[in-house]
Amino acid sequence: MGTIPTARGALPRLIGMIHLLPLPGSPGFGGELDTVLEQAVTDATTLSAAGFDGLMLENFGDAPFFADSVPPVTVAAMTRAATAVRDAVELPLGINVLRNDALSAVSIAAAVGAGFVRVNVLTGTMYTDQGPIVGRAAEVSRLRAAIGPQVAIVADVFVKHAVPPYGLTLEQAAEELTGRGGADAVVASGLATGKPPTVEHLEQTKAAIGELPLYVGSGTGAGTAQDFLRFADGLIVGSATKPEGRITAPVDPDLAKEVVTAVTNQ
């Protein structure tokens, strides 16, 4: 399906999500890290076999999330999971440490050789169920320069499961994100996981970010992929690859293939 060029190398066009089961230290952890690693590797190989261009590893099972820094045990477990995935498949890998620990994401990416990170709030403030989350673009950019200059920053604008400050426009947020914020690509999402963004949201975001790549970060499935690609350069797909959209379920090979087929229009 191809790649998307950026200033820090090419990004995958179609990214499949690996939603990790609860990790050690989180309320839902089942007591066996090997079980978490096995499902991560299985999901990675399933997405690769279906034809996805890249993968994104995320600690989705750790809810409720910390607003900012996660505990060291989470970083250690995610690094181990990322290493297992990298050993299993050759696809480009991204890291997202929920809810917004971009410093740990960059650190994990640099350690395992991942190519990009997703940052939910890179600049400004968003109001979430974790409370106010404040972007740390200055720290993120300096850490990347020091330990992982090859790591691309894929950042959300008006991230899902959040509300922007009163008076802040989408155009303003996108311009700050890609200007002084230093994002290499931008993600536009709907209101929540699995919810699609509106056409107006995509059009306004693309107009504001210019030549930088735009990803759709929620709501993509076999029935919406081609419509979204009229506005976006790439897609991040998670719930559409799971039976009945259950995020904690393993990736279904048939559903994953349906998305790939829809994107390639075969």
N, C-alpha and C positions, 0 to 999 in steps of 0.2 A: 504493500500500500504506500510505502514511501516514508520520507521523513520531512521534518520542518526545519529549515535552516535558522540558526540564531547566531548571535555574536560569540557564543560559547560552544559551538558545535551543533550538530543536528539533534532535534528532539523527535521522539516517535510520534507518529500521527494518531495512532489508535492505542490508547493506554488502558490496560485491564487492571482492575483493582484486586489486590490481595489483602483482604480484611482479616487481620490476625485475630485469633481467638484471644480471650483474656490472658494477659501476661502475668508473671509472678508479681505479687504486690497489689494487683487490682482485685476488687471485690469478687469478681466472677471466676478467678483463676481456678482451674480444675485440679491443680496439683502436679501435673505432668507437662513439663515444657516440651518434651519430645512429641507429645500429641499436637501441640501448637505448630511445631516445626514441620511435622509430617503433613498437616493440612496446608500449610503455606507452600511447601514444595509441590504438593499435588495440584493446588490451584495454579501455580506458576507453570507447571508442565501442561496442564489442560489449556490454559490461555495461549501458551506458545503453540501447541498443536493445532489450535483453532485458527491461528493466523494473526494474532495480535502483534503489533509492532513493538510494544514495550509494556512494562509493568510498574505499578506503584504499590509500595508496601506501607501499610497504615495500621496503627494500633486501635482499630475500631472497637475491639472488644473490651477496652479498658474503661468504658463509661461507668460512673461520671468522671469527666475529664478534668485535669488541672488546667487552669486558664493559661499558664505560662510554662514554667520549667517542670519537667517530669522527674521522678526519682531516678537515681543512678541505676536501680535494678531494671527499670524500663528501657533505658538506653542500652544496657548490657544485653537484655533479651532481644531487643530489636536488631542490634548488631549481629547477634547470632543468627536470627531469622534471615536477615539480609544476606549474610554469608552463605547460608544453606540454599537460598534461592539463586544466588549468583553461581554457586557450584552446580546447580541443577539445569539451568537454562542460560543461553547466551544473549537473551534480549536485554536492551537497555533497562536500567532499573532506577526508579525514583523513590524517595523517602518522604513520608509525611508523619510527623510526630504530633499527635493531637493532645491538647487542642491547638496550641500555637507555639510549640517549642522549636522554633526555627534553628536555634543554635545547636541543639542536639541533632536535628535533622542533617544539618551541614556536616557535623562531626561524624555521624554515622556514614553519610555518603562518602566523605573523604576516606574513611577507614576501609570501606568495602569496595571502593571504586565505582560507586553509583554515579550516574550522570546528571541527576537533577533532584531538586527537592520541591515540595509544594508547601507554600506558606499561606496559611489562612488569612492572617492579618499582618501585612508587611509594613504598612504605613497607616497613620491615623489611629482611630479608635472605633471599635464595634462593640455593641452591647449584646451580650449572649447569655445563655443559661449558666455560664460559668462566671458571670459578672462582666465588667468592662475588660476588654482585651486591647492592649496598646501595642502597636507595631514597634519593632526594634530594628528598623532597616539599617541604622548606622552600625550597630553591633554585628548584624548578620553579614553585611558587606565586608566589614573588616576581618571577620573570622574566615569568610570564604577566601579572601585574598591571601590570608596567611596559610591556610591548610588545604584548600580545595579550589583553586582558581578555575578549574574546569567544570565545576558544578553549576548548572543553570538554575536560576530561581524562577519557579513557576508560581505566581502569586494570585490569590483571589481578589477580586474587587466586589464589594458588597457581598461578602461570603454568606453562604446559606446558614441557617440556624442562628441568625444574627440580625440586628437592626442598626442602621447607621445613625450618627448624631443628627439631630434636627438641623435642617438647612443645608447639609452636605449633599451635593448633587453627584450623580454617577459620573458625569464628565470630570468634575473636580477630583474625585477619588481616583479615577483611572489615570488622569494626567499626573497626579502626585506619585502614584504607584510606579509608573513607567519612567518618570522624569527623575526627580531626586531620590525616589525609592530604589531604583536600580533593578526592577523586575525585568527578566529576559522574555517572559511570556505571561499572559494573563488568563485567568479562569473566570468564566461567568457561569453562575448556577441559578437554580430556582430557589424557592424559600427553604427547602429541606431536602434531605437525602431522597433521591428518586424523583424529585419534582423538577419539571423542565423549566428553564428560563423562558421568558416571553420573547417574541420576535423583536419587540421594541427594545428590550434590555440588550439583546445581542447586537442590534444595529447601533445603538448608542455607544456601547462599549467598543465595538470595532472602530467606529468613527473617532473615538477619543484616543485610542492607542496607536493609530496609524499603521505602520508596517510591522509592528510586533505581532507574533502569533497569538491567536485567541483560541482557547479551548472551551468547550462546553463541559461543565463539571458535574452535572446531574441531569437525570431524566432522559438520557440517551438509551434507546433500544432499537430493535430491528425496524420498528415502524417510524422512528423519528430521526434516524441517523442521517439520511440524505437531506432532509429538511434543514437540520442543523448545519450541515456542511455548506449550505448556501451562504452562511454568514461566518462560520468558524473555520479555522485551519486544522484543528484536531479535536479529538473526543476522549474524555476520561469516562470509562464505563465500569460500573460496579453492580448495582442491584439487578440490572437486566440480565446478568449472567447467572443469577441465583434462582432456584425454584421459588416461585411465588414472591420473588423479591426479598427473600429472607437473607439478610446480610451475613448472618452467622453460618449459613449453609455453605457447603463446598460449591465451587464453580461447576455448573452443569455443562458438559461438553457440547450438547446440542444447542443450548441457548447461546453459548459463546460463539459457536459457529454461525448461528443465525445473525448475530451482530456483525461479524466479519463479512458475511455474504451481503448484508444490506449496505455496508460501507463500500465494498468493492463493486456493488451493483451487478453482481453476477447472477 
